[in-house]
Amino acid sequence: MGNQMNLRVMTFNLRFENDRDGQNAWECRRAMVVRVIEKHAPDILGTQEGKWDQLMYLADNLPGYWIHMPGRQEDKKAQCPTLFVRKDRFEITGGRDLWLSKTPDVYMSKDWDSAFPRMMSYAELACREDEGRNICAVVTHLDHIGKEARFHQAKIIAEQAGRTRLPSLVMGDFNEEPEADVHQILTDPAVGLKDTWQQSGGGWGRDSFTSHGFTGIPQKSRIDWILASKEFSVDHVRIIKYQEDGFYPSDHFPYMADLRLSA
C-alpha cells in the first residue's frame, strides 16, 4: 500500500417514487438527480428510499458506477438503501444486505415500533489504484417513526461496523438529530466512527439541515450523516443545494464529504 488516497463520498435521500408528488414526481426530476451526481462525481454514493425502478434508472444512466444489490430480489414496492461505486476506483469484492430487525436475514422483517422494514447494505471494496488496500462502505436508512426501533437499528449497525478491521464508512438518513442516542451509539469509541460534519467543524444551526420538503428551505434537523473510521481525515464537507429553475432533485439535499485515507 502506498500514499494517502483521496475519496469523495455522498449520501443522498432520493425521495421514493410517489405519483402524488405532482411536479416533484420522480419522472420530473430523475434526470436532475443524475446531473447532480455527475456534477459532483462521488467515488462512493449511498442512496435511500430508492425503489427498484428508480435504482434501475440510476444504474442505466450512471454507467461509470457499479450498483451494489447483493442477492436482492426484484420488488417494486420496497425502498432499499443502495451503494453506487465508481468502477474506475473500486472493485466490489463482497458484501450483503441486512434487515434492521431481530432476524436480519429475513426479507422485509421489522421489529420494535418500526413503521417500515429497514435495512443496511454494506460492501467490501478493493482499491484499484492501490493493490491490497480495501475499505468497507455501509448505507442505511433508519425508521422515521419508531424511536425504540432507531435505537436498536443503530445497535445492529454499530455491531456490524465494529466487526470489521477495514477502514469503514457508514452513511445514510438516520432520522435523528446528532444529540440523540443513535448518534452516540454509532460514534462510541468502541465502534470507532466519527461524524464527518463535526470533524470538519460544521455548525449546529439550520445551515446543517438537509431535509427541505422540495422547498429549498432547510427543515427538521441534521439527519443525513457520513460517519468515518479513524483511518479517514476530513478535507471538506458540503450540503449540495442544487436546483434548476426553482426545482430540486429531491426533498433532501445531498450531503458530501471529501476524505483522505491514510497510508
C-alpha positions as CSV (number, residue, x, y, z in Angstrom):
1,M,0.0,0.0,0.0
2,G,1.3,3.4,-0.9
3,N,0.3,7.1,-0.4
4,Q,-2.8,8.7,1.1
5,M,-5.9,8.3,-1.1
6,N,-8.5,11.0,-1.7
7,L,-12.1,9.9,-1.6
8,R,-15.4,11.7,-2.3
9,V,-18.4,10.2,-0.5
10,M,-22.1,11.3,-0.9
11,T,-25.3,10.3,0.9
12,F,-28.5,11.2,-1.0
13,N,-32.1,10.5,0.0
14,L,-33.8,10.2,-3.4
15,R,-37.4,10.6,-2.2
16,F,-39.3,7.5,-3.2
17,E,-41.3,7.3,-6.4
18,N,-44.7,8.7,-5.5
19,D,-47.2,9.8,-8.1
20,R,-48.8,12.2,-5.6
21,D,-45.7,14.4,-5.7
22,G,-47.1,16.2,-8.7
23,Q,-44.4,18.4,-10.3
24,N,-41.9,16.8,-8.0
25,A,-42.7,13.3,-9.1
26,W,-39.7,11.1,-9.9
27,E,-40.2,11.2,-13.7
28,C,-40.0,15.0,-13.5
29,R,-36.7,15.1,-11.6
30,R,-34.9,11.9,-12.3
31,A,-32.6,13.4,-15.0
32,M,-31.8,16.2,-12.5
33,V,-30.7,13.5,-9.9
34,V,-28.3,12.1,-12.5
35,R,-27.0,15.5,-13.3
36,V,-26.2,16.4,-9.7
37,I,-24.5,13.1,-9.2
38,E,-22.4,13.5,-12.4
39,K,-21.6,17.1,-11.5
40,H,-20.1,16.2,-8.1
41,A,-18.8,12.7,-9.1
42,P,-18.7,10.9,-5.8
43,D,-16.5,7.8,-5.6
44,I,-19.0,6.2,-3.3
45,L,-22.7,7.1,-3.3
46,G,-25.2,5.9,-0.8
47,T,-28.9,6.4,-1.7
48,Q,-32.0,6.0,0.4
49,E,-35.7,5.5,-0.5
50,G,-34.9,4.2,-3.9
51,K,-37.5,1.8,-5.3
52,W,-36.5,-0.9,-7.9
53,D,-37.3,1.2,-11.0
54,Q,-35.6,4.3,-9.5
55,L,-32.4,2.3,-8.8
56,M,-32.5,0.7,-12.3
57,Y,-32.8,4.2,-13.9
58,L,-29.7,5.3,-12.0
59,A,-27.8,2.2,-12.9
60,D,-28.7,2.7,-16.6
61,N,-27.8,6.4,-16.5
62,L,-24.7,6.2,-14.4
63,P,-22.7,3.7,-16.4
64,G,-19.4,4.6,-14.6
65,Y,-20.8,3.1,-11.4
66,W,-21.3,-0.4,-10.0
67,I,-24.7,-0.7,-8.3
68,H,-24.4,-3.0,-5.3
69,M,-27.5,-5.1,-4.8
70,P,-26.2,-8.3,-3.2
71,G,-28.7,-11.1,-3.7
72,R,-31.5,-8.6,-3.9
73,Q,-34.8,-9.8,-5.4
74,E,-36.9,-7.6,-7.6
75,D,-39.6,-5.9,-5.5
76,K,-41.4,-2.9,-7.0
77,K,-42.6,-1.6,-3.6
78,A,-39.5,-2.0,-1.3
79,Q,-37.4,1.1,-0.6
80,C,-33.8,-0.1,-0.3
81,P,-30.6,1.8,0.7
82,T,-28.2,1.2,-2.1
83,L,-24.5,1.8,-2.8
84,F,-23.1,3.0,-6.1
85,V,-19.4,2.7,-6.5
86,R,-17.1,4.2,-9.2
87,K,-15.9,1.4,-11.5
88,D,-12.6,3.2,-12.2
89,R,-11.7,3.3,-8.5
90,F,-13.0,0.2,-6.9
91,E,-13.9,-3.4,-7.4
92,I,-16.7,-4.8,-5.2
93,T,-15.3,-7.9,-3.5
94,G,-18.1,-8.8,-1.1
95,G,-21.0,-7.6,1.0
96,R,-24.6,-8.2,1.8
97,D,-27.9,-6.7,2.8
98,L,-29.1,-7.0,6.4
99,W,-32.6,-6.1,7.7
100,L,-32.5,-4.0,10.9
101,S,-34.6,-6.4,12.9
102,K,-34.3,-9.3,15.4
103,T,-33.9,-11.5,12.3
104,P,-31.6,-9.6,9.9
105,D,-31.6,-12.4,7.3
106,V,-35.4,-12.5,7.0
107,Y,-36.5,-10.4,4.0
108,M,-38.6,-7.3,4.9
109,S,-38.6,-8.2,8.6
110,K,-39.2,-5.4,11.2
111,D,-39.4,-5.3,15.0
112,W,-39.9,-2.9,17.9
113,D,-42.0,0.1,16.8
114,S,-40.6,0.4,13.3
115,A,-43.2,1.6,10.9
116,F,-41.5,0.0,7.9
117,P,-38.9,-2.7,7.3
118,R,-35.5,-1.0,7.4
119,M,-32.1,-2.3,6.2
120,M,-28.4,-1.7,5.8
121,S,-26.3,-2.6,2.8
122,Y,-22.6,-3.0,3.0
123,A,-19.8,-3.6,0.5
124,E,-16.2,-4.5,0.8
125,L,-14.3,-2.6,-1.8
126,A,-10.8,-3.2,-3.3
127,C,-9.0,0.0,-4.4
128,R,-7.9,-0.2,-8.0
129,E,-5.1,2.3,-7.7
130,D,-3.5,0.7,-4.6
131,E,-3.4,-3.0,-4.6
132,G,-4.0,-4.6,-1.2
133,R,-6.0,-1.6,0.1
134,N,-9.6,-2.4,1.0
135,I,-12.4,-0.5,2.7
136,C,-15.9,-1.2,3.9
137,A,-18.9,1.1,2.9
138,V,-22.3,0.9,4.6
139,V,-25.5,2.7,3.6
140,T,-28.7,2.7,5.7
141,H,-32.0,4.4,6.5
142,L,-33.4,4.2,10.0
143,D,-37.1,4.3,10.7
144,H,-38.8,7.7,10.7
145,I,-41.4,6.9,13.4
146,G,-40.1,4.4,15.9
147,K,-37.7,5.8,18.4
148,E,-37.1,2.4,20.1
149,A,-36.6,0.9,16.6
150,R,-34.0,3.5,15.7
151,F,-32.1,2.7,19.0
152,H,-32.0,-1.0,18.2
153,Q,-31.4,-0.4,14.5
154,A,-28.3,1.7,15.4
155,K,-27.1,-1.1,17.7
156,I,-27.2,-3.5,14.8
157,I,-25.2,-1.2,12.5
158,A,-22.7,-0.5,15.3
159,E,-22.2,-4.2,15.9
160,Q,-21.6,-4.8,12.2
161,A,-19.3,-1.8,11.9
162,G,-17.4,-2.9,15.0
163,R,-16.7,-6.3,13.5
164,T,-14.6,-5.2,10.5
165,R,-11.0,-4.3,10.7
166,L,-11.2,-2.4,7.5
167,P,-11.3,1.4,7.2
168,S,-15.1,2.0,7.3
169,L,-17.7,4.5,6.1
170,V,-21.3,4.5,7.3
171,M,-23.7,6.9,5.6
172,G,-27.4,7.4,5.4
173,D,-30.6,9.0,6.6
174,F,-30.7,8.3,10.4
175,N,-33.9,10.3,11.1
176,E,-32.4,11.6,14.3
177,E,-30.7,14.8,15.4
178,P,-27.0,14.5,16.3
179,E,-27.7,14.9,20.0
180,A,-29.8,11.7,20.1
181,D,-28.9,8.2,21.3
182,V,-28.5,6.9,17.8
183,H,-25.6,9.2,17.1
184,Q,-24.0,8.4,20.5
185,I,-24.2,4.7,19.7
186,L,-22.6,4.9,16.3
187,T,-19.8,7.3,17.4
188,D,-19.0,5.4,20.6
189,P,-15.2,4.9,20.8
190,A,-15.7,1.1,20.8
191,V,-17.3,1.4,17.3
192,G,-14.6,3.7,16.1
193,L,-16.7,6.0,13.8
194,K,-16.6,9.8,13.8
195,D,-19.1,12.3,12.3
196,T,-17.5,14.0,9.3
197,W,-19.6,17.1,9.7
198,Q,-18.4,17.5,13.3
199,Q,-14.8,16.7,12.3
200,S,-14.9,19.5,9.8
201,G,-16.1,22.0,12.4
202,G,-19.6,22.3,10.9
203,G,-22.2,24.2,13.0
204,W,-25.4,23.1,14.6
205,G,-27.8,25.6,13.1
206,R,-30.2,25.5,10.1
207,D,-27.3,25.5,7.7
208,S,-26.5,22.0,8.7
209,F,-30.0,20.6,7.9
210,T,-30.6,18.5,4.8
211,S,-34.3,17.8,4.7
212,H,-36.3,20.6,2.9
213,G,-39.5,19.1,1.5
214,F,-38.8,20.3,-2.0
215,T,-38.9,23.9,-0.8
216,G,-35.2,24.5,-0.6
217,I,-35.8,25.8,3.0
218,P,-34.0,23.6,5.5
219,Q,-36.3,21.8,7.9
220,K,-36.1,19.4,10.9
221,S,-32.5,18.7,12.0
222,R,-29.2,17.3,10.6
223,I,-30.4,13.8,9.9
224,D,-28.2,12.8,7.0
225,W,-24.7,11.8,8.1
226,I,-21.5,10.3,6.8
227,L,-19.5,8.6,9.6
228,A,-15.9,7.5,9.0
229,S,-13.4,5.4,11.0
230,K,-10.1,6.8,12.3
231,E,-8.2,6.0,9.1
232,F,-10.0,8.8,7.4
233,S,-9.4,12.5,7.8
234,V,-11.8,15.2,6.5
235,D,-10.8,17.7,4.0
236,H,-14.1,19.3,3.2
237,V,-17.8,18.8,3.6
238,R,-20.7,20.3,1.7
239,I,-24.5,20.2,1.7
240,I,-25.4,20.5,-2.0
241,K,-28.3,22.9,-2.6
242,Y,-28.6,22.2,-6.3
243,Q,-31.7,23.3,-8.1
244,E,-32.9,24.1,-11.6
245,D,-35.4,26.9,-12.1
246,G,-36.6,26.5,-8.5
247,F,-37.0,22.7,-8.7
248,Y,-34.9,20.3,-6.6
249,P,-33.7,16.8,-7.4
250,S,-35.2,15.5,-4.1
251,D,-36.8,16.6,-0.8
252,H,-33.3,16.2,0.8
253,F,-30.1,18.0,-0.1
254,P,-27.3,15.5,-0.8
255,Y,-24.5,15.6,1.8
256,M,-20.9,15.1,0.5
257,A,-17.6,14.7,2.3
258,D,-14.1,14.8,0.7
259,L,-11.9,12.5,2.7
260,R,-8.3,11.3,2.8
261,L,-7.5,7.7,3.7
262,S,-4.1,7.4,5.4
263,A,-1.4,5.1,4.0
